[in-house]
Amino acid sequence: MNRKQKKTLLRILITLACFIVLMICEKRIAGLPWYLQALFYLPPYLLIGHDVILRALKNIRHGQVFDENFLMMVATFAAIGMGEFEEALAVMLFYQVGELFQSYAVGRSRASITQMMSIAPEYAGLEA
């Protein structure tokens, strides 16, 4: 794993721990007004999703509206708008887990291809 992947993994683990605590305390939190519930769910949501939101806004400025970052932002903002804070957090958390797996797999594939290219022969003989 490279440094960026380790940082993402740490963010995922911290958010997962917060999510588990919030699920344990769900009955108590559910009795609070929506804006107080948002105060509990917003910090872990921003921890795990800030880069997705920033990339979506950056892409919107450049005219690339319908990409995966924009769709994730819209989906989670809609869940937050409906008061489903735990779903918004879960969706963003699972998305980031998927992105981490994809990044790891691509890195391993590149390393394998590079290794295979290093053992490839420099020239080939042609028999007539």
QUIRA-V741106 format. One line per field, one symbol per residue. ss: DSSP state (a for helix, b for strand, c for the rest). phi: phi as a letter, one per 30 degrees, with the letter a starting at -180 (. if undefined). psi: psi as a letter, one per 30 degrees, with the letter a starting at -180 (. if undefined). Layout:
ss: ???
phi: ???
psi: ???
This chain:
ss: ccaaaaaaaaaaaaaaaaaaaaaacaaaaacccaaaaaaaaaaaaaaaaaaaaaaaaaaaaccccccaaaaaaaaaaaaaacccaaaaaaaaaaaaaaaaaaaaaaaaaaaaaaaaaacccccccccc
phi: .dddddddddddddddddddddddcedddddddeddddddddedddddcddddddddddddcicdccdddddddddddddddicddddddddddddddddddddddddddddddddddcdddbbdccc
psi: kleeeeeeeeeeeeeeeeeeeeeegeeeeffllefeeefefeeeeeefgeeeeeeeeeeeeggieileeeeeeeeeeeeeefgieeeeeeeeeeeeeeeeeeeeeeeeeeeeeeeeffgkkelkkkk.
